[in-house]
């Protein structure tokens, strides 16, 4: 009986971890870590090391832009609000999905 309980607890834990990883982008900015809600359940861009990436590179990725990475970059001071809006317009018109 104890063996079955451990199995079900482990199964519940793995299910919760899977749900978490499908629901959030985990972005590393050097000293800080930010969580962004994904716009849909997917494994694309779950872990991102953004400490040495340019803001243009991050804004170019449609999946991150849909999750509002621009707002996080503005909060951190890496982008101004005007730059965010111009990059969003620029990359939203780009037909290639990154």
N, CA, C and O atoms as a printed pandas DataFrame, in Angstrom:
     atom_number atom_name residue_name chain_id  residue_number  x_coord  y_coord  z_coord
0              1         N          UNK        A               1    0.818   -1.191    0.000
1              2        CA          UNK        A               1    0.000    0.000    0.000
2              3         C          UNK        A               1    0.871    1.268    0.000
3              4         O          UNK        A               1    0.584    2.224   -0.720
4              5         N          UNK        A               2    1.928    1.264    0.809
5              6        CA          UNK        A               2    2.825    2.410    0.881
6              7         C          UNK        A               2    3.535    2.633   -0.451
7              8         O          UNK        A               2    3.785    3.770   -0.850
8              9         N          UNK        A               3    3.857    1.532   -1.133
9             10        CA          UNK        A               3    4.515    1.619   -2.426
10            11         C          UNK        A               3    3.604    2.298   -3.454
11            12         O          UNK        A               3    4.065    3.110   -4.256
12            13         N          UNK        A               4    2.313    1.962   -3.427
13            14        CA          UNK        A               4    1.347    2.572   -4.346
14            15         C          UNK        A               4    1.181    4.060   -4.046
15            16         O          UNK        A               4    1.070    4.871   -4.966
16            17         N          UNK        A               5    1.162    4.415   -2.781
17            18        CA          UNK        A               5    1.014    5.825   -2.407
18            19         C          UNK        A               5    2.215    6.634   -2.891
19            20         O          UNK        A               5    2.051    7.737   -3.414
20            21         N          UNK        A               6    3.407    6.098   -2.723
21            22        CA          UNK        A               6    4.613    6.779   -3.203
22            23         C          UNK        A               6    4.564    6.956   -4.714
23            24         O          UNK        A               6    4.921    8.010   -5.239
24            25         N          UNK        A               7    4.118    5.911   -5.406
25            26        CA          UNK        A               7    4.007    5.983   -6.858
26            27         C          UNK        A               7    3.030    7.087   -7.275
27            28         O          UNK        A               7    3.341    7.869   -8.173
28            29         N          UNK        A               8    1.868    7.166   -6.648
29            30        CA          UNK        A               8    0.884    8.181   -7.009
30            31         C          UNK        A               8    1.339    9.592   -6.633
31            32         O          UNK        A               8    1.041   10.551   -7.345
32            33         N          UNK        A               9    2.054    9.719   -5.528
33            34        CA          UNK        A               9    2.603   11.028   -5.146
34            35         C          UNK        A               9    3.663   11.458   -6.159
35            36         O          UNK        A               9    3.695   12.618   -6.569
36            37         N          UNK        A              10    4.527   10.530   -6.562
37            38        CA          UNK        A              10    5.534   10.822   -7.570
38            39         C          UNK        A              10    4.876   11.182   -8.901
39            40         O          UNK        A              10    5.315   12.111   -9.579
40            41         N          UNK        A              11    3.843   10.463   -9.269
41            42        CA          UNK        A              11    3.116   10.739  -10.505
42            43         C          UNK        A              11    2.459   12.122  -10.453
43            44         O          UNK        A              11    2.493   12.858  -11.440
44            45         N          UNK        A              12    1.869   12.474   -9.329
45            46        CA          UNK        A              12    1.259   13.800   -9.172
46            47         C          UNK        A              12    2.316   14.896   -9.249
47            48         O          UNK        A              12    2.090   15.936   -9.866
48            49         N          UNK        A              13    3.462   14.668   -8.629
49            50        CA          UNK        A              13    4.552   15.635   -8.670
50            51         C          UNK        A              13    5.058   15.835  -10.103
51            52         O          UNK        A              13    5.265   16.970  -10.533
52            53         N          UNK        A              14    5.256   14.744  -10.836
53            54        CA          UNK        A              14    5.713   14.839  -12.219
54            55         C          UNK        A              14    4.679   15.536  -13.103
55            56         O          UNK        A              14    5.042   16.299  -13.998
56            57         N          UNK        A              15    3.416   15.280  -12.861
57            58        CA          UNK        A              15    2.361   15.952  -13.611
58            59         C          UNK        A              15    2.346   17.444  -13.337
59            60         O          UNK        A              15    2.196   18.247  -14.259
60            61         N          UNK        A              16    2.501   17.818  -12.075
61            62        CA          UNK        A              16    2.529   19.244  -11.711
62            63         C          UNK        A              16    3.765   19.928  -12.298
63            64         O          UNK        A              16    3.678   21.062  -12.767
64            65         N          UNK        A              17    4.896   19.257  -12.276
65            66        CA          UNK        A              17    6.118   19.833  -12.854
66            67         C          UNK        A              17    5.966   20.000  -14.361
67            68         O          UNK        A              17    6.374   21.020  -14.916
68            69         N          UNK        A              18    5.387   19.016  -15.020
69            70        CA          UNK        A              18    5.148   19.117  -16.457
70            71         C          UNK        A              18    4.217   20.261  -16.796
71            72         O          UNK        A              18    4.460   21.006  -17.745
72            73         N          UNK        A              19    3.151   20.405  -16.024
73            74        CA          UNK        A              19    2.207   21.504  -16.230
74            75         C          UNK        A              19    2.901   22.852  -16.049
75            76         O          UNK        A              19    2.669   23.779  -16.825
76            77         N          UNK        A              20    3.751   22.965  -15.029
77            78        CA          UNK        A              20    4.484   24.201  -14.774
78            79         C          UNK        A              20    5.397   24.542  -15.950
79            80         O          UNK        A              20    5.415   25.686  -16.406
80            81         N          UNK        A              21    6.151   23.564  -16.442
81            82        CA          UNK        A              21    7.092   23.818  -17.532
82            83         C          UNK        A              21    6.391   24.113  -18.849
83            84         O          UNK        A              21    6.950   24.811  -19.695
84            85         N          UNK        A              22    5.189   23.602  -19.043
85            86        CA          UNK        A              22    4.426   23.918  -20.245
86            87         C          UNK        A              22    3.720   25.267  -20.139
87            88         O          UNK        A              22    3.284   25.814  -21.152
88            89         N          UNK        A              23    3.603   25.807  -18.928
89            90        CA          UNK        A              23    2.855   27.046  -18.703
90            91         C          UNK        A              23    3.719   28.292  -18.594
91            92         O          UNK        A              23    3.211   29.398  -18.777
92            93         N          UNK        A              24    5.009   28.151  -18.301
93            94        CA          UNK        A              24    5.845   29.318  -18.025
94            95         C          UNK        A              24    7.138   29.307  -18.831
95            96         O          UNK        A              24    7.719   28.255  -19.094
96            97         N          UNK        A              25    7.575   30.511  -19.216
97            98        CA          UNK        A              25    8.925   30.723  -19.716
98            99         C          UNK        A              25    9.766   31.061  -18.490
99           100         O          UNK        A              25    9.356   31.889  -17.676
100          101         N          UNK        A              26   10.908   30.450  -18.343
101          102        CA          UNK        A              26   11.818   30.732  -17.238
102          103         C          UNK        A              26   13.014   31.446  -17.859
103          104         O          UNK        A              26   13.795   30.845  -18.598
104          105         N          UNK        A              27   13.147   32.736  -17.550
105          106        CA          UNK        A              27   14.139   33.579  -18.205
106          107         C          UNK        A              27   15.197   33.986  -17.188
107          108         O          UNK        A              27   14.881   34.569  -16.151
108          109         N          UNK        A              28   16.456   33.675  -17.493
109          110        CA          UNK        A              28   17.582   34.008  -16.633
110          111         C          UNK        A              28   18.211   35.307  -17.120
111          112         O          UNK        A              28   18.672   35.388  -18.259
112          113         N          UNK        A              29   18.232   36.318  -16.264
113          114        CA          UNK        A              29   18.848   37.612  -16.566
114          115         C          UNK        A              29   20.054   37.815  -15.672
115          116         O          UNK        A              29   20.078   38.761  -14.885
116          117         N          UNK        A              30   21.033   36.973  -15.767
117          118        CA          UNK        A              30   22.224   37.121  -14.929
118          119         C          UNK        A              30   21.914   36.822  -13.480
119          120         O          UNK        A              30   21.927   35.663  -13.066
120          121         N          UNK        A              31   21.633   37.867  -12.696
121          122        CA          UNK        A              31   21.382   37.701  -11.260
122          123         C          UNK        A              31   19.935   37.395  -10.927
123          124         O          UNK        A              31   19.650   36.936   -9.821
124          125         N          UNK        A              32   19.017   37.633  -11.842
125          126        CA          UNK        A              32   17.601   37.434  -11.534
126          127         C          UNK        A              32   16.962   36.444  -12.501
127          128         O          UNK        A              32   17.454   36.197  -13.603
128          129         N          UNK        A              33   15.860   35.896  -12.044
129          130        CA          UNK        A              33   15.077   34.950  -12.838
130          131         C          UNK        A              33   13.656   35.492  -12.915
131          132         O          UNK        A              33   13.075   35.874  -11.899
132          133         N          UNK        A              34   13.106   35.522  -14.112
133          134        CA          UNK        A              34   11.740   36.001  -14.315
134          135         C          UNK        A              34   10.906   34.863  -14.891
135          136         O          UNK        A              34   11.385   34.070  -15.702
136          137         N          UNK        A              35    9.650   34.799  -14.456
137          138        CA          UNK        A              35    8.693   33.842  -14.999
138          139         C          UNK        A              35    7.691   34.595  -15.845
139          140         O          UNK        A              35    7.150   35.616  -15.420
140          141         N          UNK        A              36    7.445   34.096  -17.036
141          142        CA          UNK        A              36    6.457   34.676  -17.933
142          143         C          UNK        A              36    5.432   33.605  -18.268
143          144         O          UNK        A              36    5.795   32.477  -18.604
144          145         N          UNK        A              37    4.152   33.954  -18.177
145          146        CA          UNK        A              37    3.110   33.021  -18.606
146          147         C          UNK        A              37    3.198   32.827  -20.107
147          148         O          UNK        A              37    3.324   33.796  -20.854
148          149         N          UNK        A              38    3.131   31.586  -20.551
149          150        CA          UNK        A              38    3.109   31.309  -21.977
150          151         C          UNK        A              38    1.701   31.574  -22.502
151          152         O          UNK        A              38    0.720   31.418  -21.775
152          153         N          UNK        A              39    1.611   31.971  -23.757
153          154        CA          UNK        A              39    0.297   32.242  -24.341
154          155         C          UNK        A              39   -0.442   30.944  -24.671
155          156         O          UNK        A              39   -1.666   30.944  -24.797
156          157         N          UNK        A              40    0.297   29.838  -24.812
157          158        CA          UNK        A              40   -0.310   28.521  -25.028
158          159         C          UNK        A              40    0.632   27.465  -24.468
159          160         O          UNK        A              40    1.823   27.718  -24.289
160          161         N          UNK        A              41    0.094   26.282  -24.192
161          162        CA          UNK        A              41    0.915   25.206  -23.656
162          163         C          UNK        A              41    1.859   24.704  -24.736
163          164         O          UNK        A              41    1.427   24.189  -25.767
164          165         N          UNK        A              42    3.138   24.859  -24.487
165          166        CA          UNK        A              42    4.155   24.406  -25.427
166          167         C          UNK        A              42    5.477   24.269  -24.686
167          168         O          UNK        A              42    5.660   24.827  -23.604
168          169         N          UNK        A              43    6.385   23.527  -25.277
169          170        CA          UNK        A              43    7.711   23.401  -24.667
170          171         C          UNK        A              43    8.709   24.356  -25.314
171          172         O          UNK        A              43    9.885   24.354  -24.948
172          173         N          UNK        A              44    8.264   25.171  -26.265
173          174        CA          UNK        A              44    9.150   26.120  -26.939
174          175         C          UNK        A              44    9.613   27.206  -25.979
175          176         O          UNK        A              44    8.805   27.810  -25.274
176          177         N          UNK        A              45   10.903   27.446  -25.956
177          178        CA          UNK        A              45   11.511   28.529  -25.183
178          179         C          UNK        A              45   11.127   28.469  -23.701
179          180         O          UNK        A              45   10.773   29.489  -23.109
180          181         N          UNK        A              46   11.195   27.296  -23.113
181          182        CA          UNK        A              46   10.894   27.172  -21.688
182          183         C          UNK        A              46   12.024   27.777  -20.863
183          184         O          UNK        A              46   11.757   28.516  -19.915
184          185         N          UNK        A              47   13.270   27.485  -21.196
185          186        CA          UNK        A              47   14.423   28.044  -20.491
186          187         C          UNK        A              47   15.180   28.959  -21.444
187          188         O          UNK        A              47   15.564   28.552  -22.540
188          189         N          UNK        A              48   15.390   30.202  -21.014
189          190        CA          UNK        A              48   16.082   31.181  -21.851
190          191         C          UNK        A              48   17.136   31.882  -21.015
191          192         O          UNK        A              48   16.833   32.412  -19.946
192          193         N          UNK        A              49   18.380   31.889  -21.497
193          194        CA          UNK        A              49   19.439   32.652  -20.861
194          195         C          UNK        A              49   19.535   33.987  -21.595
195          196         O          UNK        A              49   20.099   34.056  -22.687
196          197         N          UNK        A              50   18.990   35.035  -21.007
197          198        CA          UNK        A              50   18.921   36.332  -21.660
198          199         C          UNK        A              50   20.001   37.289  -21.174
199          200         O          UNK        A              50   19.989   38.465  -21.536
200          201         N          UNK        A              51   20.919   36.813  -20.373
201          202        CA          UNK        A              51   21.931   37.714  -19.812
202          203         C          UNK        A              51   22.865   38.268  -20.876
203          204         O          UNK        A              51   23.325   39.403  -20.756
204          205         N          UNK        A              52   23.151   37.505  -21.898
205          206        CA          UNK        A              52   24.062   37.983  -22.936
206          207         C          UNK        A              52   23.357   38.147  -24.287
207          208         O          UNK        A              52   24.019   38.239  -25.321
208          209         N          UNK        A              53   22.036   38.185  -24.286
209          210        CA          UNK        A              53   21.262   38.347  -25.514
210          211         C          UNK        A              53   20.819   39.804  -25.654
211          212         O          UNK        A              53   20.531   40.475  -24.662
212          213         N          UNK        A              54   20.770   40.275  -26.884
213          214        CA          UNK        A              54   20.309   41.647  -27.126
214          215         C          UNK        A              54   18.790   41.709  -26.994
215          216         O          UNK        A              54   18.099   40.699  -27.129
216          217         N          UNK        A              55   18.291   42.896  -26.733
217          218        CA          UNK        A              55   16.842   43.069  -26.625
218          219         C          UNK        A              55   16.175   42.803  -27.967
219          220         O          UNK        A              55   15.051   42.303  -28.018
220          221         N          UNK        A              56   16.858   43.134  -29.042
221          222        CA          UNK        A              56   16.291   42.875  -30.372
222          223         C          UNK        A              56   16.150   41.375  -30.613
223          224         O          UNK        A              56   15.150   40.929  -31.177
224          225         N          UNK        A              57   17.133   40.602  -30.194
225          226        CA          UNK        A              57   17.059   39.145  -30.340
226          227         C          UNK        A              57   15.864   38.594  -29.575
227          228         O          UNK        A              57   15.131   37.755  -30.099
228          229         N          UNK        A              58   15.655   39.055  -28.340
229          230        CA          UNK        A              58   14.549   38.571  -27.521
230          231         C          UNK        A              58   13.201   38.997  -28.090
231          232         O          UNK        A              58   12.247   38.219  -28.078
232          233         N          UNK        A              59   13.120   40.227  -28.589
233          234        CA          UNK        A              59   11.858   40.716  -29.139
234          235         C          UNK        A              59   11.536   40.072  -30.485
235          236         O          UNK        A              59   10.373   40.042  -30.888
236          237         N          UNK        A              60   12.529   39.565  -31.173
237          238        CA          UNK        A              60   12.314   38.934  -32.481
238          239         C          UNK        A              60   11.542   37.618  -32.342
239          240         O          UNK        A              60   10.843   37.220  -33.275
240          241         N          UNK        A              61   11.652   36.948  -31.217
241          242        CA          UNK        A              61   11.016   35.643  -31.020
242          243         C          UNK        A              61    9.531   35.856  -30.738
243          244         O          UNK        A              61    9.154   36.421  -29.712
244          245         N          UNK        A              62    8.704   35.399  -31.660
245          246        CA          UNK        A              62    7.264   35.624  -31.570
246          247         C          UNK        A              62    6.653   35.028  -30.306
247          248         O          UNK        A              62    5.785   35.646  -29.690
248          249         N          UNK        A              63    7.089   33.855  -29.919
249          250        CA          UNK        A              63    6.558   33.194  -28.729
250          251         C          UNK        A              63    6.795   34.041  -27.481
251          252         O          UNK        A              63    5.912   34.157  -26.631
252          253         N          UNK        A              64    7.979   34.629  -27.371
253          254        CA          UNK        A              64    8.279   35.482  -26.213
254          255         C          UNK        A              64    7.530   36.805  -26.297
255          256         O          UNK        A              64    7.067   37.331  -25.285
256          257         N          UNK        A              65    7.416   37.333  -27.495
257          258        CA          UNK        A              65    6.705   38.598  -27.658
258          259         C          UNK        A              65    5.223   38.442  -27.297
259          260         O          UNK        A              65    4.630   39.343  -26.704
260          261         N          UNK        A              66    4.630   37.302  -27.654
261          262        CA          UNK        A              66    3.244   37.027  -27.286
262          263         C          UNK        A              66    3.088   36.906  -25.775
263          264         O          UNK        A              66    2.013   37.182  -25.241
264          265         N          UNK        A              67    4.139   36.500  -25.086
265          266        CA          UNK        A              67    4.117   36.375  -23.631
266          267         C          UNK        A              67    4.486   37.689  -22.936
267          268         O          UNK        A              67    4.617   37.732  -21.713
268          269         N          UNK        A              68    4.655   38.766  -23.726
269          270        CA          UNK        A              68    4.945   40.111  -23.204
270          271         C          UNK        A              68    6.332   40.245  -22.597
271          272         O          UNK        A              68    6.495   40.800  -21.510
272          273         N          UNK        A              69    7.326   39.734  -23.306
273          274        CA          UNK        A              69    8.708   39.919  -22.853
274          275         C          UNK        A              69    9.083   41.394  -22.877
275          276         O          UNK        A              69    9.937   41.832  -22.106
276          277         N          UNK        A              70    8.451   42.158  -23.755
277          278        CA          UNK        A              70    8.745   43.588  -23.851
278          279         C          UNK        A              70    8.475   44.313  -22.552
279          280         O          UNK        A              70    9.251   45.183  -22.156
280          281         N          UNK        A              71    7.385   43.971  -21.880
281          282        CA          UNK        A              71    7.054   44.615  -20.607
282          283         C          UNK        A              71    8.096   44.296  -19.545
283          284         O          UNK        A              71    8.441   45.152  -18.730
284          285         N          UNK        A              72    8.595   43.071  -19.552
285          286        CA          UNK        A              72    9.641   42.687  -18.593
286          287         C          UNK        A              72   10.919   43.467  -18.870
287          288         O          UNK        A              72   11.580   43.938  -17.945
288          289         N          UNK        A              73   11.264   43.602  -20.150
289          290        CA          UNK        A              73   12.476   44.351  -20.511
290          291         C          UNK        A              73   12.340   45.830  -20.152
291          292         O          UNK        A              73   13.321   46.457  -19.752
292          293         N          UNK        A              74   11.144   46.393  -20.287
293          294        CA          UNK        A              74   10.915   47.786  -19.889
294          295         C          UNK        A              74   11.042   47.923  -18.372
295          296         O          UNK        A              74   11.657   48.872  -17.886
296          297         N          UNK        A              75   10.465   46.982  -17.622
297          298        CA          UNK        A              75   10.565   47.010  -16.154
298          299         C          UNK        A              75   12.009   46.935  -15.681
299          300         O          UNK        A              75   12.378   47.561  -14.688
300          301         N          UNK        A              76   12.827   46.165  -16.397
301          302        CA          UNK        A              76   14.224   45.999  -16.007
302          303         C          UNK        A              76   15.101   47.152  -16.485
303          304         O          UNK        A              76   16.263   47.245  -16.091
304          305         N          UNK        A              77   14.565   48.027  -17.322
305          306        CA          UNK        A              77   15.326   49.164  -17.808
306          307         C          UNK        A              77   16.180   48.866  -19.025
307          308         O          UNK        A              77   17.018   49.684  -19.403
308          309         N          UNK        A              78   15.986   47.720  -19.639
309          310        CA          UNK        A              78   16.780   47.378  -20.825
310          311         C          UNK        A              78   16.178   47.965  -22.097
311          312         O          UNK        A              78   16.843   48.012  -23.132
312          313         N          UNK        A              79   14.920   48.414  -22.028
313          314        CA          UNK        A              79   14.212   49.008  -23.163
314          315         C          UNK        A              79   13.367   50.166  -22.665
315          316         O          UNK        A              79   12.909   50.162  -21.522
316          317         N          UNK        A              80   13.161   51.160  -23.523
317          318        CA          UNK        A              80   12.180   52.191  -23.192
318          319         C          UNK        A              80   10.832   51.757  -23.765
319          320         O          UNK        A              80   10.769   50.869  -24.615
320          321         N          UNK        A              81    9.777   52.377  -23.302
321          322        CA          UNK        A              81    8.430   52.040  -23.766
322          323         C          UNK        A              81    8.305   52.280  -25.274
323          324         O          UNK        A              81    7.667   51.494  -25.974
324          325         N          UNK        A              82    8.904   53.350  -25.771
325          326        CA          UNK        A              82    8.831   53.670  -27.195
326          327         C          UNK        A              82    9.575   52.624  -28.026
327          328         O          UNK        A              82    9.100   52.212  -29.084
328          329         N          UNK        A              83   10.747   52.197  -27.539
329          330        CA          UNK        A              83   11.505   51.166  -28.246
330          331         C          UNK        A              83   10.736   49.852  -28.283
331          332         O          UNK        A              83   10.739   49.151  -29.295
332          333         N          UNK        A              84   10.080   49.522  -27.177
333          334        CA          UNK        A              84    9.282   48.296  -27.123
334          335         C          UNK        A              84    8.169   48.336  -28.168
335          336         O          UNK        A              84    7.970   47.374  -28.909
336          337         N          UNK        A              85    7.451   49.449  -28.221
337          338        CA          UNK        A              85    6.343   49.566  -29.167
338          339         C          UNK        A              85    6.828   49.512  -30.612
339          340         O          UNK        A              85    6.194   48.880  -31.457
340          341         N          UNK        A              86    7.952   50.172  -30.901
341          342        CA          UNK        A              86    8.461   50.143  -32.272
342          343         C          UNK        A              86    8.951   48.742  -32.659
343          344         O          UNK        A              86    8.732   48.299  -33.786
344          345         N          UNK        A              87    9.612   48.047  -31.726
345          346        CA          UNK        A              87   10.059   46.689  -32.022
346          347         C          UNK        A              87    8.882   45.742  -32.201
347          348         O          UNK        A              87    8.920   44.862  -33.061
348          349         N          UNK        A              88    7.831   45.914  -31.393
349          350        CA          UNK        A              88    6.650   45.069  -31.546
350          351         C          UNK        A              88    6.010   45.274  -32.911
351          352         O          UNK        A              88    5.631   44.307  -33.572
352          353         N          UNK        A              89    5.887   46.524  -33.336
353          354        CA          UNK        A              89    5.319   46.795  -34.667
354          355         C          UNK        A              89    6.210   46.200  -35.755
355          356         O          UNK        A              89    5.722   45.602  -36.714
356          357         N          UNK        A              90    7.517   46.371  -35.594
357          358        CA          UNK        A              90    8.466   45.886  -36.600
358          359         C          UNK        A              90    8.407   44.365  -36.735
359          360         O          UNK        A              90    8.345   43.841  -37.847
360          361         N          UNK        A              91    8.426   43.665  -35.617
361          362        CA          UNK        A              91    8.484   42.206  -35.668
362          363         C          UNK        A              91    7.114   41.565  -35.848
363          364         O          UNK        A              91    7.034   40.420  -36.294
364          365         N          UNK        A              92    6.037   42.265  -35.517
365          366        CA          UNK        A              92    4.707   41.722  -35.774
366          367         C          UNK        A              92    4.429   41.677  -37.283
367          368         O          UNK        A              92    3.675   40.828  -37.757
368          369         N          UNK        A              93    5.037   42.586  -38.016
369          370        CA          UNK        A              93    4.836   42.594  -39.462
370          371         C          UNK        A              93    5.721   41.578  -40.177
371          372         O          UNK        A              93    5.531   41.314  -41.364
372          373         N          UNK        A              94    6.689   41.008  -39.460
373          374        CA          UNK        A              94    7.606   40.012  -40.030
374          375         C          UNK        A              94    6.837   38.688  -40.201
375          376         O          UNK        A              94    6.319   38.157  -39.218
376          377         N          UNK        A              95    6.754   38.150  -41.418
377          378        CA          UNK        A              95    5.958   36.925  -41.643
378          379         C          UNK        A              95    6.609   35.654  -41.135
379          380         O          UNK        A              95    5.937   34.627  -41.034
380          381         N          UNK        A              96    7.894   35.685  -40.812
381          382        CA          UNK        A              96    8.577   34.471  -40.341
382          383         C          UNK        A              96    8.327   34.306  -38.850
383          384         O          UNK        A              96    8.469   35.258  -38.083
384          385         N          UNK        A              97    7.961   33.116  -38.448
385          386        CA          UNK        A              97    7.693   32.826  -37.036
386          387         C          UNK        A              97    8.916   32.173  -36.432
387          388         O          UNK        A              97    9.295   31.076  -36.843
388          389         N          UNK        A              98    9.545   32.829  -35.455
389          390        CA          UNK        A              98   10.784   32.321  -34.845
390          391         C          UNK        A              98   10.474   31.466  -33.653
391          392         O          UNK        A              98   11.388   30.950  -33.010
